[in-house]
Amino acid sequence: ATFTSWTTFKSLYSSGETKFAMYADMGLFGSEDTGATIPSTARHNIGNVLDDVLNGDVDFIVHSGDHAYEFEVGGGARGDGYMDQYSDVLRRAPWLPGWGNHEYLEMDRGNRLANITGGLVEALGQDRMHYSVDIGLAHILQLDLSPYYCNFESCYGVDTCGFPDKWLDVDSETGDFAGYREELLEFVKADLKGVDRSKTPWVIVTSHFPFYDTTDAEASSSSLDEDLGASGRRLQGATTDDGVAPSRDQAVADIEHMLLSYSVDIYFCGHNHNYETTWPVFNGTAVQADFINPKAPVHILAGSAGPPETDQFTADSPAWSREPRLTDNSYSRVNMKNATHLFYEQVKNDDGSVLDSFVIVKE
């Protein structure tokens, strides 16, 4: 018999310095000027993250949605190429994946990724729509907010409008948004209320979708004709019979106040193919212009790990938006040194240079 060679991996820990990578929106696409639709190593961050793991700078990975951009493209060639490349990292470091809209565009109602995370979620006794883990100094809550966002025209003709089997009536082509929403919000409240800050002083909530951004939707939509098979990215709202409409505004109204009430440190997301951060912000207002003892969550949007195209920004930005705003392909690197200092870096895929950095201090 022929066996694979031995490999080593980093096991997780329950205390001490906590180091990890975070990103969203990664596929294997060629350079933007080639129009290539086959797996390519030109834009993604896999080589960088592998170096980080081997160098001891990253111990695990948080990947918040949009994996490969439809595994089934090219008869499955896109998915095979993606996982073949990614396996060098995933066999060495634990991975906390989340769902984005593209996980619902594969004609399997999100079940492929559900199979990947099944062991983790079942072991925790949680639901794959919302699960949390404690690793070192971090409590990380991963949410699938797709039912709020994935309601675009004729979405059932593409897949399931963001609803997994549990909340889907296939015959009537409707999703039980009210049931999903009630369970999600109950879980979020109970989870954040139950955090033991003496063990996990840093709390991160993550989903695929942003609450704050300055992406220019009109400028970005011009790239959709060259979307390299990654269709369905532009979403629009829909109404329901129960008086609550699944929408971005509803997601913010439902969740943002809990982020503040339970002193969440960071809300991390992607979806837009660029990088942007906020000052501590709540209800559309920056509460301070530094990261010393933040009085509200910091929002980090990093959907540029290797997407099929980039999204542009509006010319002007509100006071809560922090510079730099970047369209470079890049990913986030976090080091929680201790209970009081979190070091953050945004790293460029091309050469590993640091494009942005800051420190959150809680004294």
Rosetta blueprint (number, residue, H / E / L):
1 A L
2 T L
3 F L
4 T L
5 S L
6 W L
7 T L
8 T L
9 F L
10 K L
11 S L
12 L L
13 Y L
14 S L
15 S L
16 G L
17 E L
18 T E
19 K E
20 F E
21 A E
22 M E
23 Y E
24 A L
25 D L
26 M E
27 G L
28 L L
29 F L
30 G L
31 S L
32 E L
33 D L
34 T L
35 G L
36 A L
37 T L
38 I L
39 P L
40 S L
41 T L
42 A L
43 R L
44 H L
45 N L
46 I H
47 G H
48 N H
49 V H
50 L H
51 D H
52 D H
53 V H
54 L H
55 N H
56 G L
57 D L
58 V L
59 D L
60 F E
61 I E
62 V E
63 H E
64 S E
65 G L
66 D L
67 H E
68 A L
69 Y L
70 E L
71 F L
72 E L
73 V L
74 G L
75 G L
76 G L
77 A H
78 R H
79 G H
80 D H
81 G H
82 Y H
83 M H
84 D H
85 Q H
86 Y H
87 S H
88 D H
89 V H
90 L H
91 R L
92 R L
93 A L
94 P L
95 W E
96 L E
97 P E
98 G E
99 W L
100 G L
101 N H
102 H H
103 E H
104 Y H
105 L L
106 E L
107 M L
108 D L
109 R L
110 G L
111 N H
112 R H
113 L H
114 A H
115 N H
116 I H
117 T H
118 G H
119 G H
120 L H
121 V H
122 E H
123 A H
124 L H
125 G L
126 Q L
127 D E
128 R L
129 M L
130 H E
131 Y E
132 S E
133 V E
134 D E
135 I E
136 G L
137 L L
138 A E
139 H E
140 I E
141 L E
142 Q E
143 L E
144 D L
145 L L
146 S H
147 P H
148 Y H
149 Y H
150 C L
151 N L
152 F L
153 E L
154 S L
155 C H
156 Y H
157 G H
158 V L
159 D L
160 T L
161 C L
162 G L
163 F L
164 P L
165 D H
166 K H
167 W H
168 L E
169 D E
170 V L
171 D L
172 S L
173 E L
174 T E
175 G E
176 D L
177 F H
178 A H
179 G H
180 Y H
181 R H
182 E H
183 E H
184 L H
185 L H
186 E H
187 F H
188 V H
189 K H
190 A H
191 D H
192 L H
193 K H
194 G L
195 V L
196 D L
197 R L
198 S L
199 K L
200 T L
201 P L
202 W E
203 V E
204 I E
205 V E
206 T E
207 S L
208 H L
209 F L
210 P L
211 F L
212 Y L
213 D L
214 T L
215 T E
216 D L
217 A H
218 E H
219 A H
220 S H
221 S H
222 S L
223 S L
224 L H
225 D H
226 E H
227 D L
228 L L
229 G L
230 A L
231 S L
232 G L
233 R L
234 R L
235 L L
236 Q L
237 G L
238 A L
239 T L
240 T L
241 D L
242 D L
243 G L
244 V L
245 A L
246 P L
247 S L
248 R H
249 D H
250 Q H
251 A H
252 V H
253 A H
254 D H
255 I H
256 E H
257 H H
258 M H
259 L H
260 L H
261 S H
262 Y L
263 S L
264 V L
265 D L
266 I E
267 Y E
268 F E
269 C E
270 G L
271 H L
272 N L
273 H L
274 N L
275 Y E
276 E E
277 T E
278 T E
279 W L
280 P L
281 V E
282 F E
283 N L
284 G L
285 T E
286 A E
287 V L
288 Q L
289 A L
290 D L
291 F L
292 I E
293 N L
294 P L
295 K L
296 A L
297 P L
298 V E
299 H E
300 I E
301 L E
302 A E
303 G L
304 S L
305 A L
306 G E
307 P L
308 P L
309 E L
310 T L
311 D L
312 Q L
313 F E
314 T L
315 A L
316 D L
317 S L
318 P L
319 A L
320 W L
321 S E
322 R E
323 E E
324 P E
325 R E
326 L E
327 T L
328 D L
329 N L
330 S E
331 Y E
332 S E
333 R E
334 V E
335 N E
336 M E
337 K L
338 N L
339 A L
340 T L
341 H E
342 L E
343 F E
344 Y E
345 E E
346 Q E
347 V E
348 K E
349 N L
350 D L
351 D L
352 G L
353 S L
354 V E
355 L E
356 D E
357 S E
358 F E
359 V E
360 I E
361 V E
362 K L
363 E L
